[in-house]
C-alpha cells in the first residue's frame, strides 16, 4: 500500500514536532497520521533512519 504522504512531508512534520510543536497539532495539519508521527518521531529520537524500507525476500 502506498503512503498518502511523501518523505519530504513526513520529514517536515517530524521536524515540527522535534521543534516543540504539539504532536496532535502537527498530525491535524499533516497528511501523516498521528500514529505514524508518534512512531517515526520515536525512531528519530533514538537516532535511527526513518527511510521506508521495502519488504523483500530474506537472504540465505
mmCIF file of the N, C-alpha and C atoms, coordinates in Angstrom:
data_MODEL
# 
_entry.id   MODEL 
# 
loop_
_atom_site.group_PDB 
_atom_site.id 
_atom_site.type_symbol 
_atom_site.label_atom_id 
_atom_site.label_alt_id 
_atom_site.label_comp_id 
_atom_site.label_asym_id 
_atom_site.label_entity_id 
_atom_site.label_seq_id 
_atom_site.pdbx_PDB_ins_code 
_atom_site.Cartn_x 
_atom_site.Cartn_y 
_atom_site.Cartn_z 
_atom_site.occupancy 
_atom_site.B_iso_or_equiv 
_atom_site.pdbx_formal_charge 
_atom_site.auth_seq_id 
_atom_site.auth_comp_id 
_atom_site.auth_asym_id 
_atom_site.auth_atom_id 
_atom_site.pdbx_PDB_model_num 
ATOM 1   N N  . UNK A 1 1  ? 0.842  -1.187  0.000  1.00 0.00 ? 1  UNK A N  1 
ATOM 2   C CA . UNK A 1 1  ? 0.000  0.000   0.000  1.00 0.00 ? 1  UNK A CA 1 
ATOM 3   C C  . UNK A 1 1  ? 0.882  1.244   0.000  1.00 0.00 ? 1  UNK A C  1 
ATOM 4   N N  . UNK A 1 2  ? 0.590  2.157   -0.871 1.00 0.00 ? 2  UNK A N  1 
ATOM 5   C CA . UNK A 1 2  ? 1.380  3.366   -0.980 1.00 0.00 ? 2  UNK A CA 1 
ATOM 6   C C  . UNK A 1 2  ? 0.949  4.382   0.077  1.00 0.00 ? 2  UNK A C  1 
ATOM 7   N N  . UNK A 1 3  ? 1.924  5.041   0.687  1.00 0.00 ? 3  UNK A N  1 
ATOM 8   C CA . UNK A 1 3  ? 1.636  6.050   1.705  1.00 0.00 ? 3  UNK A CA 1 
ATOM 9   C C  . UNK A 1 3  ? 0.971  7.274   1.069  1.00 0.00 ? 3  UNK A C  1 
ATOM 10  N N  . UNK A 1 4  ? 0.180  7.968   1.855  1.00 0.00 ? 4  UNK A N  1 
ATOM 11  C CA . UNK A 1 4  ? -0.543 9.137   1.354  1.00 0.00 ? 4  UNK A CA 1 
ATOM 12  C C  . UNK A 1 4  ? 0.271  10.419  1.513  1.00 0.00 ? 4  UNK A C  1 
ATOM 13  N N  . UNK A 1 5  ? 1.540  10.280  1.834  1.00 0.00 ? 5  UNK A N  1 
ATOM 14  C CA . UNK A 1 5  ? 2.400  11.444  2.026  1.00 0.00 ? 5  UNK A CA 1 
ATOM 15  C C  . UNK A 1 5  ? 3.786  11.116  1.491  1.00 0.00 ? 5  UNK A C  1 
ATOM 16  N N  . UNK A 1 6  ? 4.547  12.162  1.200  1.00 0.00 ? 6  UNK A N  1 
ATOM 17  C CA . UNK A 1 6  ? 5.896  11.970  0.673  1.00 0.00 ? 6  UNK A CA 1 
ATOM 18  C C  . UNK A 1 6  ? 6.902  11.947  1.825  1.00 0.00 ? 6  UNK A C  1 
ATOM 19  N N  . UNK A 1 7  ? 8.097  11.509  1.518  1.00 0.00 ? 7  UNK A N  1 
ATOM 20  C CA . UNK A 1 7  ? 9.180  11.512  2.512  1.00 0.00 ? 7  UNK A CA 1 
ATOM 21  C C  . UNK A 1 7  ? 9.416  12.941  3.018  1.00 0.00 ? 7  UNK A C  1 
ATOM 22  N N  . UNK A 1 8  ? 9.362  13.900  2.095  1.00 0.00 ? 8  UNK A N  1 
ATOM 23  C CA . UNK A 1 8  ? 9.600  15.295  2.472  1.00 0.00 ? 8  UNK A CA 1 
ATOM 24  C C  . UNK A 1 8  ? 8.530  15.783  3.452  1.00 0.00 ? 8  UNK A C  1 
ATOM 25  N N  . UNK A 1 9  ? 7.271  15.459  3.183  1.00 0.00 ? 9  UNK A N  1 
ATOM 26  C CA . UNK A 1 9  ? 6.195  15.864  4.086  1.00 0.00 ? 9  UNK A CA 1 
ATOM 27  C C  . UNK A 1 9  ? 6.376  15.230  5.465  1.00 0.00 ? 9  UNK A C  1 
ATOM 28  N N  . UNK A 1 10 ? 6.775  13.975  5.495  1.00 0.00 ? 10 UNK A N  1 
ATOM 29  C CA . UNK A 1 10 ? 6.992  13.291  6.761  1.00 0.00 ? 10 UNK A CA 1 
ATOM 30  C C  . UNK A 1 10 ? 8.156  13.922  7.518  1.00 0.00 ? 10 UNK A C  1 
ATOM 31  N N  . UNK A 1 11 ? 9.245  14.196  6.831  1.00 0.00 ? 11 UNK A N  1 
ATOM 32  C CA . UNK A 1 11 ? 10.413 14.827  7.456  1.00 0.00 ? 11 UNK A CA 1 
ATOM 33  C C  . UNK A 1 11 ? 10.036 16.188  8.053  1.00 0.00 ? 11 UNK A C  1 
ATOM 34  N N  . UNK A 1 12 ? 9.274  16.981  7.292  1.00 0.00 ? 12 UNK A N  1 
ATOM 35  C CA . UNK A 1 12 ? 8.862  18.295  7.772  1.00 0.00 ? 12 UNK A CA 1 
ATOM 36  C C  . UNK A 1 12 ? 7.988  18.175  9.015  1.00 0.00 ? 12 UNK A C  1 
ATOM 37  N N  . UNK A 1 13 ? 7.077  17.218  9.024  1.00 0.00 ? 13 UNK A N  1 
ATOM 38  C CA . UNK A 1 13 ? 6.203  17.019  10.174 1.00 0.00 ? 13 UNK A CA 1 
ATOM 39  C C  . UNK A 1 13 ? 7.009  16.597  11.408 1.00 0.00 ? 13 UNK A C  1 
ATOM 40  N N  . UNK A 1 14 ? 7.959  15.700  11.221 1.00 0.00 ? 14 UNK A N  1 
ATOM 41  C CA . UNK A 1 14 ? 8.801  15.262  12.331 1.00 0.00 ? 14 UNK A CA 1 
ATOM 42  C C  . UNK A 1 14 ? 9.634  16.423  12.867 1.00 0.00 ? 14 UNK A C  1 
ATOM 43  N N  . UNK A 1 15 ? 10.183 17.219  11.968 1.00 0.00 ? 15 UNK A N  1 
ATOM 44  C CA . UNK A 1 15 ? 10.973 18.385  12.381 1.00 0.00 ? 15 UNK A CA 1 
ATOM 45  C C  . UNK A 1 15 ? 10.129 19.353  13.206 1.00 0.00 ? 15 UNK A C  1 
ATOM 46  N N  . UNK A 1 16 ? 8.870  19.539  12.820 1.00 0.00 ? 16 UNK A N  1 
ATOM 47  C CA . UNK A 1 16 ? 7.979  20.430  13.574 1.00 0.00 ? 16 UNK A CA 1 
ATOM 48  C C  . UNK A 1 16 ? 7.748  19.908  14.988 1.00 0.00 ? 16 UNK A C  1 
ATOM 49  N N  . UNK A 1 17 ? 7.552  18.601  15.115 1.00 0.00 ? 17 UNK A N  1 
ATOM 50  C CA . UNK A 1 17 ? 7.350  18.006  16.445 1.00 0.00 ? 17 UNK A CA 1 
ATOM 51  C C  . UNK A 1 17 ? 8.610  18.167  17.278 1.00 0.00 ? 17 UNK A C  1 
ATOM 52  N N  . UNK A 1 18 ? 9.751  17.884  16.693 1.00 0.00 ? 18 UNK A N  1 
ATOM 53  C CA . UNK A 1 18 ? 11.011 17.989  17.424 1.00 0.00 ? 18 UNK A CA 1 
ATOM 54  C C  . UNK A 1 18 ? 11.353 19.436  17.777 1.00 0.00 ? 18 UNK A C  1 
ATOM 55  N N  . UNK A 1 19 ? 10.785 20.385  17.050 1.00 0.00 ? 19 UNK A N  1 
ATOM 56  C CA . UNK A 1 19 ? 10.997 21.799  17.342 1.00 0.00 ? 19 UNK A CA 1 
ATOM 57  C C  . UNK A 1 19 ? 10.083 22.286  18.468 1.00 0.00 ? 19 UNK A C  1 
ATOM 58  N N  . UNK A 1 20 ? 9.164  21.415  18.922 1.00 0.00 ? 20 UNK A N  1 
ATOM 59  C CA . UNK A 1 20 ? 8.336  21.785  20.063 1.00 0.00 ? 20 UNK A CA 1 
ATOM 60  C C  . UNK A 1 20 ? 6.853  21.901  19.794 1.00 0.00 ? 20 UNK A C  1 
ATOM 61  N N  . UNK A 1 21 ? 6.443  21.785  18.541 1.00 0.00 ? 21 UNK A N  1 
ATOM 62  C CA . UNK A 1 21 ? 5.016  21.862  18.235 1.00 0.00 ? 21 UNK A CA 1 
ATOM 63  C C  . UNK A 1 21 ? 4.323  20.587  18.719 1.00 0.00 ? 21 UNK A C  1 
ATOM 64  N N  . UNK A 1 22 ? 3.090  20.732  19.192 1.00 0.00 ? 22 UNK A N  1 
ATOM 65  C CA . UNK A 1 22 ? 2.360  19.575  19.715 1.00 0.00 ? 22 UNK A CA 1 
ATOM 66  C C  . UNK A 1 22 ? 2.125  18.542  18.621 1.00 0.00 ? 22 UNK A C  1 
ATOM 67  N N  . UNK A 1 23 ? 2.293  17.289  19.007 1.00 0.00 ? 23 UNK A N  1 
ATOM 68  C CA . UNK A 1 23 ? 2.140  16.178  18.072 1.00 0.00 ? 23 UNK A CA 1 
ATOM 69  C C  . UNK A 1 23 ? 0.756  16.168  17.446 1.00 0.00 ? 23 UNK A C  1 
ATOM 70  N N  . UNK A 1 24 ? -0.274 16.410  18.234 1.00 0.00 ? 24 UNK A N  1 
ATOM 71  C CA . UNK A 1 24 ? -1.639 16.387  17.698 1.00 0.00 ? 24 UNK A CA 1 
ATOM 72  C C  . UNK A 1 24 ? -1.869 17.535  16.711 1.00 0.00 ? 24 UNK A C  1 
ATOM 73  N N  . UNK A 1 25 ? -1.284 18.690  16.982 1.00 0.00 ? 25 UNK A N  1 
ATOM 74  C CA . UNK A 1 25 ? -1.439 19.828  16.068 1.00 0.00 ? 25 UNK A CA 1 
ATOM 75  C C  . UNK A 1 25 ? -0.757 19.540  14.731 1.00 0.00 ? 25 UNK A C  1 
ATOM 76  N N  . UNK A 1 26 ? 0.407  18.919  14.793 1.00 0.00 ? 26 UNK A N  1 
ATOM 77  C CA . UNK A 1 26 ? 1.117  18.574  13.558 1.00 0.00 ? 26 UNK A CA 1 
ATOM 78  C C  . UNK A 1 26 ? 0.327  17.524  12.778 1.00 0.00 ? 26 UNK A C  1 
ATOM 79  N N  . UNK A 1 27 ? -0.190 16.521  13.472 1.00 0.00 ? 27 UNK A N  1 
ATOM 80  C CA . UNK A 1 27 ? -0.964 15.469  12.806 1.00 0.00 ? 27 UNK A CA 1 
ATOM 81  C C  . UNK A 1 27 ? -2.225 16.030  12.150 1.00 0.00 ? 27 UNK A C  1 
ATOM 82  N N  . UNK A 1 28 ? -2.854 17.011  12.791 1.00 0.00 ? 28 UNK A N  1 
ATOM 83  C CA . UNK A 1 28 ? -4.061 17.615  12.217 1.00 0.00 ? 28 UNK A CA 1 
ATOM 84  C C  . UNK A 1 28 ? -3.778 18.379  10.924 1.00 0.00 ? 28 UNK A C  1 
ATOM 85  N N  . UNK A 1 29 ? -2.575 18.942  10.807 1.00 0.00 ? 29 UNK A N  1 
ATOM 86  C CA . UNK A 1 29 ? -2.258 19.741  9.628  1.00 0.00 ? 29 UNK A CA 1 
ATOM 87  C C  . UNK A 1 29 ? -1.323 19.029  8.650  1.00 0.00 ? 29 UNK A C  1 
ATOM 88  N N  . UNK A 1 30 ? -1.080 17.768  8.888  1.00 0.00 ? 30 UNK A N  1 
ATOM 89  C CA . UNK A 1 30 ? -0.169 16.993  8.050  1.00 0.00 ? 30 UNK A CA 1 
ATOM 90  C C  . UNK A 1 30 ? -0.905 15.801  7.451  1.00 0.00 ? 30 UNK A C  1 
ATOM 91  N N  . UNK A 1 31 ? -0.478 15.335  6.289  1.00 0.00 ? 31 UNK A N  1 
ATOM 92  C CA . UNK A 1 31 ? -1.120 14.151  5.718  1.00 0.00 ? 31 UNK A CA 1 
ATOM 93  C C  . UNK A 1 31 ? -0.765 12.859  6.461  1.00 0.00 ? 31 UNK A C  1 
ATOM 94  N N  . UNK A 1 32 ? 0.289  12.890  7.278  1.00 0.00 ? 32 UNK A N  1 
ATOM 95  C CA . UNK A 1 32 ? 0.683  11.710  8.057  1.00 0.00 ? 32 UNK A CA 1 
ATOM 96  C C  . UNK A 1 32 ? -0.214 11.583  9.285  1.00 0.00 ? 32 UNK A C  1 
ATOM 97  N N  . UNK A 1 33 ? -0.560 10.358  9.639  1.00 0.00 ? 33 UNK A N  1 
ATOM 98  C CA . UNK A 1 33 ? -1.446 10.135  10.782 1.00 0.00 ? 33 UNK A CA 1 
ATOM 99  C C  . UNK A 1 33 ? -0.700 10.327  12.105 1.00 0.00 ? 33 UNK A C  1 
ATOM 100 N N  . UNK A 1 34 ? -1.465 10.467  13.161 1.00 0.00 ? 34 UNK A N  1 
ATOM 101 C CA . UNK A 1 34 ? -0.894 10.636  14.500 1.00 0.00 ? 34 UNK A CA 1 
ATOM 102 C C  . UNK A 1 34 ? -0.043 9.425   14.867 1.00 0.00 ? 34 UNK A C  1 
ATOM 103 N N  . UNK A 1 35 ? -0.534 8.229   14.587 1.00 0.00 ? 35 UNK A N  1 
ATOM 104 C CA . UNK A 1 35 ? 0.229  7.029   14.952 1.00 0.00 ? 35 UNK A CA 1 
ATOM 105 C C  . UNK A 1 35 ? 1.540  6.938   14.167 1.00 0.00 ? 35 UNK A C  1 
ATOM 106 N N  . UNK A 1 36 ? 1.511  7.316   12.904 1.00 0.00 ? 36 UNK A N  1 
ATOM 107 C CA . UNK A 1 36 ? 2.737  7.308   12.101 1.00 0.00 ? 36 UNK A CA 1 
ATOM 108 C C  . UNK A 1 36 ? 3.729  8.317   12.659 1.00 0.00 ? 36 UNK A C  1 
ATOM 109 N N  . UNK A 1 37 ? 3.243  9.507   12.986 1.00 0.00 ? 37 UNK A N  1 
ATOM 110 C CA . UNK A 1 37 ? 4.137  10.530  13.534 1.00 0.00 ? 37 UNK A CA 1 
ATOM 111 C C  . UNK A 1 37 ? 4.738  10.083  14.861 1.00 0.00 ? 37 UNK A C  1 
ATOM 112 N N  . UNK A 1 38 ? 3.931  9.504   15.741 1.00 0.00 ? 38 UNK A N  1 
ATOM 113 C CA . UNK A 1 38 ? 4.455  9.021   17.023 1.00 0.00 ? 38 UNK A CA 1 
ATOM 114 C C  . UNK A 1 38 ? 5.577  8.019   16.801 1.00 0.00 ? 38 UNK A C  1 
ATOM 115 N N  . UNK A 1 39 ? 5.337  7.060   15.919 1.00 0.00 ? 39 UNK A N  1 
ATOM 116 C CA . UNK A 1 39 ? 6.312  6.012   15.649 1.00 0.00 ? 39 UNK A CA 1 
ATOM 117 C C  . UNK A 1 39 ? 7.588  6.590   15.034 1.00 0.00 ? 39 UNK A C  1 
ATOM 118 N N  . UNK A 1 40 ? 7.444  7.457   14.046 1.00 0.00 ? 40 UNK A N  1 
ATOM 119 C CA . UNK A 1 40 ? 8.607  7.992   13.347 1.00 0.00 ? 40 UNK A CA 1 
ATOM 120 C C  . UNK A 1 40 ? 9.397  8.976   14.208 1.00 0.00 ? 40 UNK A C  1 
ATOM 121 N N  . UNK A 1 41 ? 8.712  9.760   15.043 1.00 0.00 ? 41 UNK A N  1 
ATOM 122 C CA . UNK A 1 41 ? 9.412  10.673  15.953 1.00 0.00 ? 41 UNK A CA 1 
ATOM 123 C C  . UNK A 1 41 ? 10.232 9.861   16.953 1.00 0.00 ? 41 UNK A C  1 
ATOM 124 N N  . UNK A 1 42 ? 9.667  8.780   17.484 1.00 0.00 ? 42 UNK A N  1 
ATOM 125 C CA . UNK A 1 42 ? 10.387 7.927   18.431 1.00 0.00 ? 42 UNK A CA 1 
ATOM 126 C C  . UNK A 1 42 ? 11.631 7.330   17.779 1.00 0.00 ? 42 UNK A C  1 
ATOM 127 N N  . UNK A 1 43 ? 11.503 6.905   16.517 1.00 0.00 ? 43 UNK A N  1 
ATOM 128 C CA . UNK A 1 43 ? 12.644 6.339   15.796 1.00 0.00 ? 43 UNK A CA 1 
ATOM 129 C C  . UNK A 1 43 ? 13.715 7.410   15.606 1.00 0.00 ? 43 UNK A C  1 
ATOM 130 N N  . UNK A 1 44 ? 13.310 8.615   15.235 1.00 0.00 ? 44 UNK A N  1 
ATOM 131 C CA . UNK A 1 44 ? 14.265 9.709   15.012 1.00 0.00 ? 44 UNK A CA 1 
ATOM 132 C C  . UNK A 1 44 ? 14.980 10.077  16.311 1.00 0.00 ? 44 UNK A C  1 
ATOM 133 N N  . UNK A 1 45 ? 14.253 10.088  17.437 1.00 0.00 ? 45 UNK A N  1 
ATOM 134 C CA . UNK A 1 45 ? 14.865 10.426  18.721 1.00 0.00 ? 45 UNK A CA 1 
ATOM 135 C C  . UNK A 1 45 ? 15.947 9.406   19.082 1.00 0.00 ? 45 UNK A C  1 
ATOM 136 N N  . UNK A 1 46 ? 15.711 8.148   18.728 1.00 0.00 ? 46 UNK A N  1 
ATOM 137 C CA . UNK A 1 46 ? 16.702 7.099   19.002 1.00 0.00 ? 46 UNK A CA 1 
ATOM 138 C C  . UNK A 1 46 ? 17.902 7.195   18.068 1.00 0.00 ? 46 UNK A C  1 
ATOM 139 N N  . UNK A 1 47 ? 17.803 8.040   17.052 1.00 0.00 ? 47 UNK A N  1 
ATOM 140 C CA . UNK A 1 47 ? 18.920 8.251   16.140 1.00 0.00 ? 47 UNK A CA 1 
ATOM 141 C C  . UNK A 1 47 ? 18.937 7.335   14.929 1.00 0.00 ? 47 UNK A C  1 
ATOM 142 N N  . UNK A 1 48 ? 17.838 6.647   14.670 1.00 0.00 ? 48 UNK A N  1 
ATOM 143 C CA . UNK A 1 48 ? 17.776 5.747   13.528 1.00 0.00 ? 48 UNK A CA 1 
ATOM 144 C C  . UNK A 1 48 ? 17.181 6.464   12.316 1.00 0.00 ? 48 UNK A C  1 
ATOM 145 N N  . UNK A 1 49 ? 17.379 5.881   11.161 1.00 0.00 ? 49 UNK A N  1 
ATOM 146 C CA . UNK A 1 49 ? 16.837 6.422   9.918  1.00 0.00 ? 49 UNK A CA 1 
ATOM 147 C C  . UNK A 1 49 ? 15.342 6.134   9.835  1.00 0.00 ? 49 UNK A C  1 
ATOM 148 N N  . UNK A 1 50 ? 14.584 7.066   9.264  1.00 0.00 ? 50 UNK A N  1 
ATOM 149 C CA . UNK A 1 50 ? 13.148 6.841   9.090  1.00 0.00 ? 50 UNK A CA 1 
ATOM 150 C C  . UNK A 1 50 ? 12.805 6.495   7.652  1.00 0.00 ? 50 UNK A C  1 
ATOM 151 N N  . UNK A 1 51 ? 13.814 6.206   6.849  1.00 0.00 ? 51 UNK A N  1 
ATOM 152 C CA . UNK A 1 51 ? 13.569 5.856   5.449  1.00 0.00 ? 51 UNK A CA 1 
ATOM 153 C C  . UNK A 1 51 ? 12.684 4.622   5.366  1.00 0.00 ? 51 UNK A C  1 
ATOM 154 N N  . UNK A 1 52 ? 11.755 4.652   4.435  1.00 0.00 ? 52 UNK A N  1 
ATOM 155 C CA . UNK A 1 52 ? 10.894 3.489   4.224  1.00 0.00 ? 52 UNK A CA 1 
ATOM 156 C C  . UNK A 1 52 ? 11.713 2.350   3.666  1.00 0.00 ? 52 UNK A C  1 
ATOM 157 N N  . UNK A 1 53 ? 11.424 1.179   4.150  1.00 0.00 ? 53 UNK A N  1 
ATOM 158 C CA . UNK A 1 53 ? 12.120 0.005   3.645  1.00 0.00 ? 53 UNK A CA 1 
ATOM 159 C C  . UNK A 1 53 ? 11.124 -0.899  2.963  1.00 0.00 ? 53 UNK A C  1 
ATOM 160 N N  . UNK A 1 54 ? 11.474 -1.308  1.781  1.00 0.00 ? 54 UNK A N  1 
ATOM 161 C CA . UNK A 1 54 ? 10.595 -2.207  1.039  1.00 0.00 ? 54 UNK A CA 1 
ATOM 162 C C  . UNK A 1 54 ? 10.790 -3.622  1.552  1.00 0.00 ? 54 UNK A C  1 
ATOM 163 N N  . UNK A 1 55 ? 9.713  -4.339  1.762  1.00 0.00 ? 55 UNK A N  1 
ATOM 164 C CA . UNK A 1 55 ? 9.871  -5.738  2.153  1.00 0.00 ? 55 UNK A CA 1 
ATOM 165 C C  . UNK A 1 55 ? 10.417 -6.544  0.988  1.00 0.00 ? 55 UNK A C  1 
ATOM 166 N N  . UNK A 1 56 ? 11.156 -7.539  1.303  1.00 0.00 ? 56 UNK A N  1 
ATOM 167 C CA . UNK A 1 56 ? 11.719 -8.367  0.250  1.00 0.00 ? 56 UNK A CA 1 
ATOM 168 C C  . UNK A 1 56 ? 12.116 -9.718  0.798  1.00 0.00 ? 56 UNK A C  1 
ATOM 169 N N  . UNK A 1 57 ? 12.579 -10.574 -0.058 1.00 0.00 ? 57 UNK A N  1 
ATOM 170 C CA . UNK A 1 57 ? 12.972 -11.911 0.398  1.00 0.00 ? 57 UNK A CA 1 
ATOM 171 C C  . UNK A 1 57 ? 14.192 -11.827 1.302  1.00 0.00 ? 57 UNK A C  1 
ATOM 172 N N  . UNK A 1 58 ? 14.216 -12.711 2.260  1.00 0.00 ? 58 UNK A N  1 
ATOM 173 C CA . UNK A 1 58 ? 15.369 -12.747 3.153  1.00 0.00 ? 58 UNK A CA 1 
ATOM 174 C C  . UNK A 1 58 ? 16.473 -13.549 2.507  1.00 0.00 ? 58 UNK A C  1 
ATOM 175 N N  . UNK A 1 59 ? 17.700 -13.153 2.773  1.00 0.00 ? 59 UNK A N  1 
ATOM 176 C CA . UNK A 1 59 ? 18.851 -13.827 2.189  1.00 0.00 ? 59 UNK A CA 1 
ATOM 177 C C  . UNK A 1 59 ? 19.070 -15.208 2.791  1.00 0.00 ? 59 UNK A C  1 
ATOM 178 N N  . UNK A 1 60 ? 20.048 -15.926 2.256  1.00 0.00 ? 60 UNK A N  1 
ATOM 179 C CA . UNK A 1 60 ? 20.317 -17.308 2.724  1.00 0.00 ? 60 UNK A CA 1 
ATOM 180 C C  . UNK A 1 60 ? 20.812 -17.377 4.141  1.00 0.00 ? 60 UNK A C  1 
# 
